[in-house]
């Protein structure tokens, strides 16, 4: 297995885990918070996907799926927001989005991500697209902004599910 195949495997595993963990959750599960100002599952799920969409489309130098397919209109949200810096009312609103719509958006984003990763090779993994950040190679950015970011928030989702008495998907 080479580095690109390893990245494909890790990203694919994270995608499947996220969709498996939110499958079948009710609106009550999605909006439940362990404490005021905590992020609920519905928000975390959308945020993982939205950040991935923003990052990968930026690397591709194209419009994010969120904007291209007008998901923001379908879901009644801002075209540019991706969750960072949201205030509690915005977080709560995102948490109430219909899960089937969020997972449909996720499917489109995940297809785009996997297609992008297939264009990478060893040389592209070592490439640092921003000369002001020469250590930020594509390998580092994919591992941090897609894989690590996704697993970090998926851990939060699993913890919140446990607090609600539900097991994580296996």
C-alpha positions in Angstrom: 0.0 0.0 0.0 1.4 3.4 -0.9 0.7 6.7 0.8 -2.2 7.7 -1.5 -3.9 4.3 -1.0 -3.5 4.7 2.7 -5.1 8.1 2.7 -7.9 6.8 0.5 -8.5 4.0 3.0 -8.4 6.3 6.0 -10.8 8.9 4.5 -13.2 6.2 3.3 -13.2 4.6 6.7 -14.0 8.0 8.4 -16.8 8.7 5.9 -18.4 5.3 6.5 -18.0 5.7 10.3 -19.7 9.1 10.3 -22.7 7.9 8.2 -23.0 4.7 10.3 -22.9 6.7 13.6 -25.7 9.1 12.6 -27.9 6.6 10.8 -31.3 6.3 12.4 -30.9 9.2 14.9 -34.0 11.1 15.6 -34.3 14.9 15.6 -34.2 14.7 19.4 -30.9 12.9 19.3 -29.5 15.3 16.8 -30.3 18.4 18.7 -29.5 17.1 22.3 -26.7 18.9 24.1 -24.9 17.7 27.2 -24.7 21.3 28.4 -25.7 24.8 27.2 -23.4 26.0 24.3 -22.2 22.5 23.6 -22.3 21.3 20.0 -25.0 18.7 19.3 -24.6 15.7 17.0 -26.6 17.3 14.2 -24.3 20.3 14.1 -21.1 18.2 14.4 -22.1 16.0 11.5 -22.9 18.9 9.2 -19.7 20.7 10.2 -17.4 17.8 9.5 -18.9 17.6 5.9 -19.0 21.3 5.4 -15.3 21.8 6.3 -14.3 18.9 4.1 -16.2 20.4 1.2 -14.6 23.8 1.8 -11.1 22.4 2.0 -11.2 20.0 -0.9 -12.9 22.4 -3.2 -10.3 25.0 -2.3 -7.5 22.6 -3.2 -9.3 21.9 -6.5 -9.8 25.6 -7.1 -13.5 25.2 -7.6 -16.8 26.2 -6.0 -17.7 24.0 -3.0 -20.6 21.5 -3.5 -22.4 23.5 -0.8 -22.6 26.5 -3.2 -22.5 24.7 -6.5 -25.5 22.5 -5.8 -27.2 25.2 -3.7 -27.4 23.1 -0.6 -27.5 26.3 1.4 -30.8 27.2 -0.3 -32.2 23.7 0.2 -31.3 23.8 3.9 -32.0 27.5 4.5 -28.5 28.5 5.6 -25.8 30.9 4.7 -23.8 30.2 1.5 -20.4 30.8 3.1 -20.7 29.6 6.7 -19.1 26.3 7.7 -19.7 26.3 11.5 -16.6 27.9 12.9 -17.6 30.9 15.0 -21.3 30.1 14.9 -23.2 31.4 17.9 -25.6 29.1 19.8 -28.8 30.0 17.8 -27.0 29.1 14.5 -25.6 25.9 16.0 -29.1 24.9 17.2 -30.6 25.7 13.8 -28.0 23.5 12.0 -28.6 20.7 14.5 -32.3 20.6 13.4 -31.6 20.1 9.7 -33.2 17.0 8.2 -30.7 14.1 8.6 -31.6 12.7 5.2 -30.7 16.0 3.5 -27.4 16.3 5.5 -26.4 12.8 4.6 -27.3 13.4 0.9 -25.0 16.4 1.0 -22.4 14.3 2.7 -22.6 11.7 0.0 -21.9 14.3 -2.7 -19.0 15.8 -0.8 -17.5 12.4 0.0 -17.6 11.4 -3.7 -15.8 14.6 -4.6 -13.2 14.1 -1.9 -12.5 10.5 -3.1 -12.3 11.7 -6.7 -9.8 14.4 -5.7 -7.6 12.0 -3.6 -7.4 9.7 -6.7 -5.6 12.6 -8.5 -2.9 12.7 -5.9 0.5 10.9 -6.2 3.6 11.0 -4.1 4.9 14.2 -5.6 1.6 16.0 -5.1 1.5 14.8 -1.4 4.8 16.6 -0.9 3.6 19.8 -2.6 3.0 22.8 -0.4 0.5 25.0 -2.3 1.1 28.1 -0.1 4.7 29.5 -0.3 4.1 31.3 3.0 3.5 27.9 4.7 6.1 25.6 3.1 5.6 22.9 5.8 1.9 22.6 4.9 2.1 19.9 2.3 -1.0 18.3 0.8 -0.3 15.2 2.9 -0.3 17.3 6.0 -3.5 19.2 5.0 -5.4 16.1 4.0 -4.4 14.3 7.2 -5.2 17.4 9.4 -8.3 18.9 7.8 -10.0 15.8 6.5 -8.9 12.7 8.5 -8.0 14.2 11.9 -10.7 16.8 11.9 -13.4 14.2 11.0 -12.3 11.7 13.6 -12.0 14.4 16.3 -15.6 15.4 15.8 -16.7 11.8 15.3 -15.3 11.1 18.7 -17.5 13.9 20.1 -20.5 12.5 18.3 -19.8 9.0 19.8 -19.4 10.5 23.3 -22.7 12.4 23.0 -24.4 9.3 21.8 -23.1 7.5 24.9 -24.4 10.3 27.1 -27.8 9.6 25.5 -27.5 5.9 26.2 -26.7 4.8 22.7 -23.7 2.8 21.6 -21.5 3.9 18.8 -21.8 2.1 15.5 -19.6 -1.0 15.2 
